[in-house]
Amino acid sequence: MSLYALLAAAPSPGAAGSLDEAAERAGNAAGWVEENWSTWLNTGLRILLIAAIAIVLRYLIRRALTNLIDRMNRSAQAVEGTALGGLLVNAERRRQRSEAIGSVLRSVTSFLILGTAALMILGAFQINLAPLLASAGVAGVALGFGARNLVTDFLSGVFMILEDQYGVGDSIDAGVASGEVIEVGLRVTKLRGDNGEIWYVRNGEVKRIGNLSQGWSTAGVDVTVRPVEDLDLVRKAIAEAGETMTKEEPWSERLWGPVEVLGLDAVLLDSMTVRVTAKTMPGKSVGVERELRWRVKQALDAAGIRMIGVVPAQPDAATADPTASMAAPSAYASATSPQSLAATPIAPPNLSK
């Protein structure tokens, strides 16, 4: 073997040093891993446990809320079309209200559960959460000041739905606009006005709400007759018309009480007004008033009672005074009367003399 071959086969001092350093690093890394693998495993298992519990809890709560809402909708559909269903809120309104409430509750549940899980995971990584929470608080305050109108609209919408202040199909007076509710949202309520226009009302701008479709309504009719009519006969005719109306469809369903003759509301020299009222289904008072006026007018005509505004009967031609249509004689008809002489122009002077 030559010298060159022996020198090539012998290990160099630099190579031996590199192998020793690599072995030492590998040993240190293995020792570090051996020392910390239990901590990693503990942290990983904790994160997986937190995530699994959060996901399962969120699923169970959302499912329970969904089942509760479905049960509420089924109970509303069960009474729809019955006598009890006519007194309750309609199924569409209850469905929309329950869906809105369920959406809000599901969103709040998801935010709370997932937010808490995220903070617990960050805590498992030994991250100091105090600066993060402080920054989030400052950002929340800034966002609240910047979007206070949006927050106000959202919170007002949530409370309107939870308190059932109004729903789809109700006729309301919201102050800034009035009409029939066609859509209820968490930020905006849509109304259809009397002329068909659609109003978009922000929930935060509504300071007062007058719901004309909840509870019951009152139909009021004023019957004006001559002061010489017999009040007992007038009362009897109106009462009979109201009693007949309460026994016929669909007025028997829309009327929630008897037609009451309250008595004289006003007495004048040429007329007297009788007040008639009836308790009706919400939102049906206008139709009941029109039908009640129709029936009262027919009943009074049948009883020979004349209402104010009817053209008086003309006298017979045989008994009529022929001079009633003649005008009174005028003082200017006579040429010698003082009025005619005073109105005669002055004759011009005679200049020929």
C-alpha positions as CSV (number, residue, x, y, z in Angstrom):
1,M,0.0,0.0,0.0
2,S,1.4,3.4,-0.9
3,L,1.8,6.3,1.5
4,Y,-0.8,8.3,-0.4
5,A,-3.4,5.6,0.2
6,L,-2.6,5.4,3.9
7,L,-2.9,9.2,4.3
8,A,-6.2,9.2,2.5
9,A,-7.6,6.4,4.7
10,A,-6.6,7.9,8.0
11,P,-9.2,10.2,9.6
12,S,-8.4,13.9,9.6
13,P,-8.6,15.8,12.9
14,G,-11.2,18.2,11.5
15,A,-13.6,15.4,10.5
16,A,-13.4,13.8,13.8
17,G,-14.2,17.1,15.5
18,S,-17.3,17.6,13.3
19,L,-18.6,14.2,14.1
20,D,-18.1,14.7,17.8
21,E,-20.0,18.1,17.7
22,A,-22.9,16.5,15.7
23,A,-23.1,13.7,18.2
24,E,-23.1,16.1,21.1
25,R,-25.9,18.2,19.5
26,A,-28.0,15.2,18.8
27,G,-27.5,14.1,22.4
28,N,-28.5,17.5,23.7
29,A,-31.6,17.6,21.4
30,A,-32.6,14.1,22.5
31,G,-32.2,15.1,26.1
32,W,-34.2,18.3,25.6
33,V,-37.0,16.4,23.9
34,E,-36.9,13.7,26.6
35,E,-37.2,16.4,29.2
36,N,-40.1,18.3,27.6
37,W,-42.1,15.7,25.8
38,S,-44.3,15.2,28.8
39,T,-45.0,19.0,28.9
40,W,-45.9,19.0,25.2
41,L,-48.1,16.0,25.5
42,N,-49.9,17.6,28.5
43,T,-50.4,20.9,26.6
44,G,-51.6,19.1,23.4
45,L,-54.0,16.9,25.3
46,R,-55.3,20.0,27.2
47,I,-55.9,21.9,23.9
48,L,-57.6,18.9,22.3
49,L,-59.8,18.4,25.4
50,I,-60.7,22.1,25.5
51,A,-61.6,22.2,21.8
52,A,-63.6,18.9,22.0
53,I,-65.6,20.1,25.0
54,A,-66.3,23.5,23.3
55,I,-67.4,21.9,20.1
56,V,-69.6,19.3,21.8
57,L,-71.1,21.9,24.2
58,R,-71.8,24.3,21.3
59,Y,-73.5,21.5,19.3
60,L,-75.7,20.4,22.2
61,I,-76.8,23.9,23.1
62,R,-77.6,24.9,19.5
63,R,-79.5,21.6,19.0
64,A,-81.5,22.2,22.2
65,L,-82.4,25.7,21.0
66,T,-83.4,24.5,17.6
67,N,-85.6,21.7,19.0
68,L,-87.2,24.3,21.4
69,I,-88.0,26.6,18.5
70,D,-89.4,23.8,16.4
71,R,-91.6,22.7,19.2
72,M,-92.9,26.3,19.6
73,N,-93.7,26.5,15.9
74,R,-95.4,23.1,15.9
75,S,-97.6,24.2,18.8
76,A,-98.5,27.4,16.9
77,Q,-99.4,25.4,13.8
78,A,-101.5,23.0,15.9
79,V,-103.9,25.7,17.0
80,E,-104.0,27.6,13.7
81,G,-107.4,27.5,12.1
82,T,-109.2,26.8,15.4
83,A,-111.2,29.2,17.6
84,L,-108.2,29.5,19.9
85,G,-105.9,30.2,17.0
86,G,-108.0,33.2,16.0
87,L,-107.2,34.8,19.4
88,L,-103.5,34.0,19.3
89,V,-100.8,35.5,17.3
90,N,-100.7,34.0,13.7
91,A,-98.3,31.2,12.9
92,E,-96.1,33.3,10.6
93,R,-95.6,36.0,13.2
94,R,-94.7,33.4,15.9
95,R,-92.4,31.6,13.5
96,Q,-90.5,34.7,12.6
97,R,-90.3,35.8,16.2
98,S,-89.0,32.4,17.4
99,E,-86.5,32.2,14.6
100,A,-85.2,35.6,15.4
101,I,-84.9,34.8,19.1
102,G,-83.2,31.5,18.2
103,S,-80.7,33.1,15.9
104,V,-79.8,35.6,18.6
105,L,-79.4,32.9,21.3
106,R,-77.4,30.7,19.0
107,S,-75.1,33.5,18.1
108,V,-74.6,34.5,21.7
109,T,-74.0,30.9,22.7
110,S,-71.4,30.4,20.0
111,F,-69.6,33.6,20.8
112,L,-69.4,32.8,24.5
113,I,-68.3,29.2,24.2
114,L,-65.8,29.7,21.4
115,G,-64.4,32.8,22.9
116,T,-63.9,31.2,26.2
117,A,-62.3,28.1,24.6
118,A,-59.9,30.4,22.6
119,L,-58.8,32.2,25.8
120,M,-58.2,28.9,27.6
121,I,-56.1,27.6,24.6
122,L,-54.0,30.7,24.7
123,G,-53.6,30.2,28.5
124,A,-52.4,26.6,27.8
125,F,-49.6,28.1,25.7
126,Q,-48.4,30.1,28.7
127,I,-49.4,33.4,27.0
128,N,-50.1,36.4,29.2
129,L,-53.7,37.3,28.6
130,A,-53.8,40.5,30.5
131,P,-52.4,42.8,27.7
132,L,-54.7,41.0,25.2
133,L,-57.8,41.5,27.3
134,A,-56.9,45.2,28.0
135,S,-56.4,45.8,24.2
136,A,-59.7,44.1,23.5
137,G,-61.5,46.2,26.1
138,V,-60.1,49.4,24.5
139,A,-61.0,48.3,21.0
140,G,-64.5,47.4,22.2
141,V,-65.0,50.9,23.7
142,A,-63.7,52.5,20.6
143,L,-66.0,50.4,18.4
144,G,-68.9,51.1,20.7
145,F,-68.4,54.9,20.3
146,G,-67.9,54.6,16.6
147,A,-70.8,52.3,15.9
148,R,-73.2,53.4,18.7
149,N,-76.1,53.9,16.3
150,L,-75.7,50.3,15.0
151,V,-75.4,48.9,18.5
152,T,-78.5,50.9,19.6
153,D,-80.5,49.6,16.6
154,F,-79.4,46.0,17.3
155,L,-80.2,46.1,21.0
156,S,-83.6,47.8,20.4
157,G,-84.5,45.2,17.8
158,V,-83.6,42.4,20.2
159,F,-85.8,43.8,23.0
160,M,-88.6,44.5,20.6
161,I,-88.6,40.9,19.5
162,L,-88.2,39.5,23.0
163,E,-91.0,41.7,24.4
164,D,-93.2,41.0,21.3
165,Q,-94.0,44.6,20.9
166,Y,-95.2,44.0,17.3
167,G,-94.9,41.4,14.6
168,V,-95.6,40.7,10.9
169,G,-99.2,41.8,10.0
170,D,-99.6,44.3,12.8
171,S,-100.7,47.8,12.1
172,I,-98.5,50.1,14.2
173,D,-97.7,53.8,14.7
174,A,-94.0,54.1,15.2
175,G,-94.0,57.9,15.4
176,V,-91.7,58.5,12.4
177,A,-93.9,56.3,10.2
178,S,-97.1,54.2,10.4
179,G,-98.5,51.3,8.5
180,E,-98.6,47.5,8.4
181,V,-95.5,45.6,9.5
182,I,-94.2,43.4,6.6
183,E,-90.8,42.5,8.0
184,V,-89.2,42.6,11.5
185,G,-85.4,42.6,11.7
186,L,-82.8,43.2,14.4
187,R,-81.8,46.5,12.9
188,V,-84.6,47.7,10.6
189,T,-88.4,47.3,10.6
190,K,-90.2,47.5,7.2
191,L,-93.7,49.1,7.1
192,R,-96.1,49.4,4.3
193,G,-98.0,52.7,4.4
194,D,-101.6,53.4,3.5
195,N,-100.7,54.4,0.0
196,G,-98.5,51.4,-0.6
197,E,-95.2,53.0,0.2
198,I,-92.6,51.0,2.1
199,W,-90.9,52.6,5.2
200,Y,-87.6,51.4,6.5
201,V,-87.5,52.4,10.2
202,R,-84.4,51.9,12.2
203,N,-85.2,50.3,15.5
204,G,-83.1,52.7,17.5
205,E,-85.1,55.7,16.2
206,V,-88.4,54.3,17.5
207,K,-89.2,56.1,20.8
208,R,-92.8,55.0,21.1
209,I,-94.9,52.3,19.4
210,G,-98.7,52.2,19.1
211,N,-99.8,48.7,18.2
212,L,-103.3,48.8,16.7
213,S,-103.5,45.0,16.3
214,Q,-103.0,43.7,19.8
215,G,-105.7,43.1,22.4
216,W,-109.0,44.4,20.9
217,S,-110.3,47.4,19.0
218,T,-113.3,49.6,19.4
219,A,-115.7,50.4,16.6
220,G,-117.6,53.7,17.2
221,V,-120.5,55.1,15.1
222,D,-122.3,58.4,15.6
223,V,-125.9,58.4,14.5
224,T,-127.3,61.9,14.0
225,V,-131.1,62.3,13.9
226,R,-133.6,65.1,14.2
227,P,-134.3,66.4,17.8
228,V,-138.0,65.6,17.4
229,E,-137.4,61.8,17.0
230,D,-138.5,59.4,19.7
231,L,-135.3,58.3,21.5
232,D,-136.7,55.0,22.7
233,L,-137.6,54.1,19.1
234,V,-134.2,55.1,17.9
235,R,-132.5,52.9,20.6
236,K,-134.7,50.0,19.7
237,A,-134.0,50.2,16.0
238,I,-130.2,50.5,16.5
239,A,-130.2,47.6,19.1
240,E,-132.1,45.3,16.7
241,A,-129.7,46.1,13.9
242,G,-126.7,45.4,16.1
243,E,-128.2,42.1,17.4
244,T,-128.9,40.9,13.9
245,M,-125.3,41.8,12.9
246,T,-123.8,39.8,15.8
247,K,-125.6,36.6,14.6
248,E,-124.4,36.7,11.0
249,E,-121.0,35.6,9.5
250,P,-118.3,36.9,9.4
251,W,-119.4,39.6,11.8
252,S,-120.1,37.1,14.6
253,E,-116.3,36.3,14.6
254,R,-115.1,39.9,14.3
255,L,-117.4,41.2,17.0
256,W,-116.1,40.4,20.5
257,G,-119.1,41.9,22.3
258,P,-122.6,43.2,21.8
259,V,-123.3,46.4,20.0
260,E,-124.0,48.9,22.8
261,V,-126.0,52.1,22.5
262,L,-124.2,54.4,24.9
263,G,-126.8,57.2,24.7
264,L,-126.8,60.8,23.6
265,D,-123.4,62.2,22.8
266,A,-124.5,65.7,21.7
267,V,-127.8,67.6,21.7
268,L,-128.2,70.7,19.5
269,L,-131.1,72.8,18.3
270,D,-131.3,71.1,14.9
271,S,-129.9,67.6,15.7
272,M,-129.0,65.1,18.3
273,T,-126.2,62.5,18.2
274,V,-126.5,58.9,19.5
275,R,-123.2,57.1,20.2
276,V,-122.9,53.4,19.3
277,T,-119.9,51.3,20.1
278,A,-118.8,47.6,19.9
279,K,-115.6,45.7,20.9
280,T,-114.0,44.0,17.8
281,M,-111.2,41.8,16.8
282,P,-107.9,43.8,16.5
283,G,-107.6,45.6,13.2
284,K,-111.2,44.9,12.2
285,S,-112.8,48.0,13.6
286,V,-113.0,50.0,10.3
287,G,-114.9,47.2,8.5
288,V,-117.2,46.7,11.5
289,E,-118.0,50.5,11.5
290,R,-118.9,50.5,7.9
291,E,-121.2,47.6,8.1
292,L,-122.8,48.9,11.3
293,R,-123.5,52.3,9.6
294,W,-125.1,50.4,6.7
295,R,-127.4,48.4,9.0
296,V,-128.3,51.3,11.3
297,K,-129.3,53.4,8.3
298,Q,-131.5,50.6,6.9
299,A,-133.1,50.0,10.4
300,L,-133.9,53.7,10.8
301,D,-135.4,54.0,7.4
302,A,-137.6,51.0,8.1
303,A,-138.7,52.5,11.4
304,G,-139.5,55.9,9.7
305,I,-136.8,57.7,11.5
306,R,-135.1,60.4,9.4
307,M,-131.4,61.1,9.9
308,I,-129.9,64.5,9.5
309,G,-128.7,65.1,5.9
310,V,-131.7,63.5,4.2
311,V,-133.5,65.8,1.7
312,P,-136.8,66.9,3.3
313,A,-140.1,65.8,1.8
314,Q,-141.5,68.3,-0.8
315,P,-145.1,69.6,-0.2
316,D,-147.9,68.6,-2.5
317,A,-148.6,70.8,-5.6
318,A,-152.3,71.1,-4.6
319,T,-151.6,72.7,-1.2
320,A,-148.6,74.7,-2.3
321,D,-148.7,78.5,-2.1
322,P,-148.5,79.9,-5.6
323,T,-147.0,83.2,-4.3
324,A,-144.2,81.4,-2.4
325,S,-141.9,81.6,-5.4
326,M,-142.7,85.3,-6.2
327,A,-140.3,88.0,-5.2
328,A,-141.3,90.9,-3.0
329,P,-142.3,94.1,-4.9
330,S,-139.5,96.6,-5.3
331,A,-139.6,100.2,-4.4
332,Y,-138.0,101.1,-7.7
333,A,-140.9,99.7,-9.7
334,S,-142.8,103.0,-9.2
335,A,-141.5,106.0,-11.1
336,T,-142.8,108.4,-8.5
337,S,-141.4,106.7,-5.5
338,P,-138.7,108.5,-3.5
339,Q,-136.1,105.8,-4.3
340,S,-136.8,106.2,-8.1
341,L,-136.6,109.9,-7.9
342,A,-133.3,109.8,-6.0
343,A,-131.8,107.4,-8.5
344,T,-132.9,109.5,-11.6
345,P,-130.0,111.4,-13.1
346,I,-130.0,115.2,-13.0
347,A,-131.0,116.7,-16.3
348,P,-128.5,119.0,-17.9
349,P,-129.2,122.7,-17.9
350,N,-130.8,124.4,-20.9
351,L,-128.2,126.7,-22.5
352,S,-130.5,128.0,-25.3
353,K,-132.3,130.5,-23.1
